[in-house]
Amino acid sequence: MFVPGAKRYFTAWDLESIMNVRHGLAVLAVAVLLVLAGCSAPVQDPEPAASGSERVASPPANFSDPESDVLGWEDGYWYNEPISVDQSDGLSDEETRAYVGRAMARVEVIRKLEFERRVPVSVISRETYRNRSGGGGGTAGETDYSQWNDQVWEALFVTGESEDSNTAISTTRSSAVAGFYSPTDDEIKIITGTPESPTISNVTLMHELVHGLQDQHYDLTDRRYSTETQDGQLATDGLIEGDASYVEQQYIERCGGAWECVETPAASGGGGGGGGGGMNLGIFLTIFQPYSDGPVYVDDLVSSEGWGAVDESFQTPPVSSEQIIHRTDETPVQIEYRDRARNGWETFPQQGEDGSDTVGEASMYVMFWHQARESGAETIDPRTLSDVDGRYDTYNYAADPSAGWGNDRLFPYRNQTSEDGEYGYVWVTEWDTRADAREFQRAYQAILDAQNAEQRAESTYVIPEGQFADAFRVTRSGTRVTIVNGPRVDDLDDIRPRSS
């Protein structure tokens, strides 16, 4: 899971940092190249509404204010009204108001929804953002969460035993986030390296304004958007971030064509020296999945049924990353689990969903990709990450070993009877078919092989050294593959006794 607690930030990424990550991956995705170019095939406006009775109003020749609030006019500005904004020396308060007002009107034109009120926009330094988003903490609850979450990311072979997953997540986020919208504060924060003379990129402003619009219409603090599992979080973010990223890219396509857009000074887009330094690429790819597959998911809805289908999806959000990746309504199968641990081993009942997390298809894909790239595991060809064919797609998160996912529950365990405490986990995975289960098991075995695992007994392996040094028991029964992990072989039967 990404972050503890109910407070959620919905973010825009710094494109310069993303490009640096892409160079590290040896991937240049077309979708982001279009973003960086600032234009593509021009889109003409105004457009009729895709659903409902709302239509974009036609501005008068002198751009005078309408008698009442209309779609395409906001806070004193029409969507195509010229404004005098020069960011070369930073934004003044007057320029910021004009910039934000017209941007809100433009969001309305694309998204076909009316803002109910102005969205406040302020700037903070990247250092301030890093301080406020830092992981860790000293309370018992925070310590329990950190220990629990460390096992989740270790099970995915993304962070090792000596790494703190919360720190890795925080570092990855703070290196590449350009801005965020806080639904608890109803405010946009733009991250900049020059808060005394701030600049705001067009795409960051548009992205975060969509989150403000979503919050006004759907209330992003509602319980349906706050889930207890990693996969649930990726699923809801696939809709929320997909909506914002889709509008953002629709806006980009109008710049230089139908619309005049405010020029943003080079390397100012909120990064302020982010540059992607210190990123864990496995964590980055996991967190980025909603921004990659989400716009494709939203485009499918808009293209087939109009914006009304997106509005309906906000009422019943997706529940798995599988639904976002494959644009399917298939729901996860039920997994019943009874804890049978002994000799001091116990779960974390206050964390996740009754002590368990669900990592889902997207995170499993990242596991196979990350280990193929980092350890040479014969899981998938890591170059297929760039195999995309849609105008809104950035990365490809579909692969044979993770496709056919039915559900999974990952239970971290701890044993506090030893001086320093010891940890393990049970990961129950369910697949659509027996062939899917065999494919997952084969690829997982390839990870163990790449980590120089030694077989000690039937279905039992030991990684003797390194970041993932542990004992593993991997068994398959029909469509279910179960993985038990512990410090030593003897611990495996204590964490999850074999069925009699």
N, C-alpha and C positions, 0 to 999 in steps of 0.2 A: 504494500500500500504506500501511497506517496507521502501523505502528511497526516498527522493526528488531528483530531478535533473537528468541529463543524464549520469553522471559518474557512471560506473558499475564496481564492483569487482566480480570476479568469484573465489570462495573459495574452499579450502579443509578443512575438519573438523578434529579436534584433536581427535583421536580415544579413548584416555583415558577419555577425557571429555564426549564423546558420551556414553561410557560405564557407567560413573557415572549417566548420564541422564537415561540410561536404567534401572539402579538399582532403580532410583526414580520412574520409570514407572512400576516397577516389570515386565520388559520385557527383555529377552535376545534373540536377533534375530540371527538366524544361519548365516546370511550373514556377520555380523560384527565379529562373533566369528571366522569365517574363516579368516577374515582380520587380527585379532589379533594373530591367530595361525601362520600366515605368509606363509601358504602353504595349498594346497589341492591336488586333483588329478593332477599330472604333465601334462603339455601340451608340446608336442614336437614341435621343430622348426628345420629348417625354414618352414613356411607355404606358400602355394600358395596364391596369391592375391584373395580376395573375389569378386572383380569386377575390370574392367579395365585391362590394360596391365602391370601395375606395379607388379613386383615380387621381393621378397627379394633376394638380391645378396648373393652368397656364399663367405664367407671370405677366403682368402688364408691361408695356414698353418701357416705362420709367421705374419699374421694380418697386412701386409703392406697396405698402402693406395691405393685405386683404382685410375685409371687414371682420372675418373670423378666421381662426386657425385652420389651415388647409394642408393637405399632403403636398410636400415639396416646398413649404415655407416654414421657417422656424426661427424664433428669437430675433426677428427683424430682417431675416435674409432669405432670399429665394435660392433654390438649388443651383441655378445658373447665373446668379448675380455676380458681377465683377467685384472683387474686394481688393483693397490695397494692403497687402501683407508682404513684408520683406523680412526673411529669417536670417539674413546674412549677419546681422548684429544682435540676434536674439529677438524674442517676441515681447512686445509691450502688452499691457493689459488690454488696450483697445484692439490691438491686432489679434490677440488670443480670442477675444469675444467674437470678432468677425469670423475668424478661422473656424472656431467651434460651431458657431451658429450656422454657417453655410454647410459645414460638414454634416450636421444633424439633418438639415434639409435634404442633403444628398442620400443619407442613410434611408430616410423616409421614401425617397423616389425608388430606390432599389428594393428595399425590404417590404414596401407597401404596408407600413405600420406608422402610426402617428405617435410622436413623443408626447408624453403627458406633461413633462416639465423639463427644464434645462438640466443637463448633466454637468456637475462641477468637474473641472479639470485643473489639476495642480501638478507640480514637478517635484521630484526628490532626487537626490544624488544616488549613484549606484552603491556607494558605501553605506548610505542609510538603508537602502533596500536589502543589502547583504546582512546588515545587522538585524533588521526586523524579520528576515526570513530564515535566519540561521536555525539549524536543527539542534537537537540535544536538549539539555536541561537537567536539573538536578532533582526534581521531585520523583517520588516513587512511581507515580503514574507515567511520567515521561520516560523513566528508566525502563519500566516494564514494556512500554510501547517500543522503545529503541531495540531492546533485546528481541522482542517478537518480530519486528520488522527486519532486523538483521538476518533472521533465519529465512524470511521470505526471499530476500534478494540473494542470499547464499544458495538457496534451493534452485534459483534460476541461473546459477553460475555467473552472476554479474558482479557481485562484490564478495570478497573472500572473508575469512574469519578474522583477519586483523583490521578490516575496514569497517568504518561506521557508515551505515547506509544513509542515515539522516544527513550526515555531513556531505556525503557524495551527492545526494539529491539536491541539497541546498546550494552546493557549489555549481552544479550543473544548471540549475534554474537561474541563479544570480549572474551567471556568465553570459546568458543569452536572452534574458527577458527585457523587452523594450518598454513595457508598460503593463499595468493591470487595472482591472476594475474590481472593486470590493463591494459586493452586494450588502454587506453589513454596514458599510459607511455610505453607500450610494454615491461613490465618487471614483473618478479615474485618476490614477497616479502615473505620470510619465517619468521614466527613469532616464536621467541624463548625466553626462560628465561635467556639464556646465550649468548648474542650477541658477547661477547669477545672470546668465543670458541664455535662457532656454530656447531650444528648438524642438519641434514635434514633427515627426514624419507623417505624411499623409496616411500611409497604410496603418500605422499604429493608432492614430486618432480614429480612423474609420472602424477599425477592429474593436476598439474599446467602447466606442459609442454604440455599436451593436449590442454589446453586453449591457450597457445602460438601458437600451430600449427593451431588451429581453427582460431585464429585471423589473421594469415598469409594467410590463404586460403579464409576466408569468411568475414573478417573485422568485429569484434565484436562491433565496434562503429557504424555500419550501423543502420539506423533507424528501420529496421525490427526487430532488437533485443532489442529495447528500447520501451516499451509500457507504456501506461498511467494508467493501472489498475493493481491491485494486481493479478488477475487471469491471465492476459496476461503475467505478469512477471513470474509467476510460470510456465506457459506453455513454454515460450522460454527457461527458465532455465531448464525445464524438458529435453529438447533436448541438451542444452549446457552442463549442469552438468551431464546429463545421459550419454552422450558420454564420458566425462572425467572419470566418475565413472566406466563405463563399461570397459574401457581400463585399469584403475587402478586395477580392480579385475582380469582381464585377466593376467595382469602382476604378481599379487600375486600368481596366480595358477602355474606360471612357476618357482617361487622362490623355491629353494631347490630341483628342478627337472631338467628342461631343462636349467635353468639359475642359476648362482651363483649371490647372491645379497649382497650388502653392509649391514653389520650388523649395526643396529641403537641402541645406548645405551638406556636402559629402561627409560621410562618417559621423553624422550627428544623430542618427535615428534612434536615440535612446541608449545607444551602446556605451558611449563614453569610455571605450577601452575594454569592453567585455571580451571580445575576440575569441570566445569559446575556450579560453584557457582553463585547464583543470577539469574539463568535462569528462564524465564517465560516459562513453558512447552508448553502452547498453542502456543506462538509465535515460540518456537523452532520447534514444530511439523509442523507448517505451512511452515516455511522457509526450513525445511528439506525434504519436500515432493518431490521436483525435484530430490534429491539425492537418494530417496527411489524408486520411480516409474520410474524415468528417465532411469536407466540402463536396466530395464525390457522393456521399450519402444524401446530403441536402440537395445537390443538383438533380439526383434521381427523383427525389420527391417533387421538386419544383417543375421539372420537365414533364413528369407524368400527370401530376395532379394540381400543380400550382402551389402558391405560398400557403394556402389553407391547409395543405397536408403537413407542412412544417409546423404550423400552429397546433394542429392536432397531435403531432409527435411530442410537442412540449407538454401536453396533458398526460401522455403515457410515454415517457422517455424510453429509449432502448435500454436493455438490461445486460447486454454482453458485447464485448468488442467483436465477437463473431458477427453480430447483426450489422455492425458498422462496416466491417471488412467486406462481407459478402452481400450486404443489402438484403438480408433475410429476416423473416419473422420467427424463425425457429428459436424456441426458448430452451434454456438449460434443463437437463433432466435432473431429477431429485437424487441427491446422494445422502444416504443415512450413514451416520458414523457414531459408534459407541466407543468411548475412551476405555482402554483396558490396560493402561500403563501401570507399572509396579516399581517397587524398590526406589521410590523417591522421584520418579519422573512424572511430570504434570504439565498440563496445558496452561495457556494464558487466558482464562475464561473471560476476562474483562476487555480483551482486545478483539478487534475484528468482528466477525459474526460467530458468536459462541466460541471464540478462541481460534477460529480459522480465517484464512484469507482465500479468495478465489483469484488466481492470477490471470486466467483466461487465454484465449488464442493469441492475442497480440503479444503478450508477455512471453508466451512459449516460443513464438516465432523469434523474438529478440534473443531468447536463450540460445536457440540453435544458430542464429546468425552470429551472435557475439562469440560463441565458442568456436565456430568455423573460422572466424577472422582472427581471434586472439590465440587459439591453441591448435588450429589446423584440424579440428574435429570434422569428420566426414558426415556432416549432418545435411547441410544445404550449401549451394554455391552462393557465397556472400554477395557476388556480383548481381544476383537477381534482385537485390534490393532496389536497383534502378530500373527494373522492368515494369514501367508504367506506360499506359497508353491513353490516359484521359487528360484533358486539359487542366483539371483541378487536382489531379493526383500528384503526390510528391515522392512517396516511397511505396514499395510493394511489400505488404505484410502477410502475403499468402504463400504458403509452402506446404508440401505434402506432410511432413511430420507434425505440423500443428493444425492442419485442416482436418475436418471431421471431429473437432472438439465437441464433446457433449456437455461436460462440466468438469470442475475440479474443486477440491477443497484441500488446502494446505494447512496442517496443524503444527505450528512450532511447539516444541517441548523444552522444558528445562529441568535440571536436577540440582537443587540447592543444598544437597547434603555434603557435597565436596566444598573445599575452601573457596575456590574461585567460581563455582557454579559451572555446569556443563549444559550443552544445548544439542538439540536434534530436531527432527520433524518427521511427520508422516504426510505424504502427499498422495491423495487418492484422485486418480484421473479417470474420467468416463468418456468413451468414444462412441461415435455413431455406429461403427461396424467393427467386427473383429480385425479386419484388414487395417483400419485406422489405428486400432490399438497396437497392432504389430509394428506398424510404421513408426509410431511414437516411441515404442520400446527400442526399436532398432537404432533410431537417431539418438536416444538417450544413452544407449550403450556406447555409441560412437563418442559421446562426450567423455564417458568414463575411460574409454580407451585412450583418448587424447590426453587425459590427465594421468596416464600410466597406472591405471587401477589394476590391482592384482586380484584374481578370483581366489577366494578362500573356502568357499563351499557352494552348494547349489544356489544360484541366484544371489550370492553374497560376494561383495567386492570391497576392497580397501584401496583408497588413494593414500599412499604411504607418506607423501610430503607435499608441501606447497600450500597455497591459500585455501584449497578445498580438501585438505587431508582429513579423511573421515572414513567410516564404514557405511556401506550401502546394501540394502536388500531390495531387489527389483523383481516383482512378480506380476504375472499377467494371468487373468482369469476371464475368459470371454471378451467382453468389451471394456474391461477394467484393468488398468495398470496401477499398481501401488508401489510407492517408493518409501522406504523407511531409512532414515539417516540417524547416525549416532557417532559418538567419538570412537567407540571400539565395537568389534563384532559382538561381544557379549552384551552390549547395551541394546542391540537391535530387538532382541526378544523381550527386553524390559520395556522398551518404548512401545512396541506393538507385538505382543505375543503372537506366534503363529497359530492359525486356527487349528483346533484339535480335530 
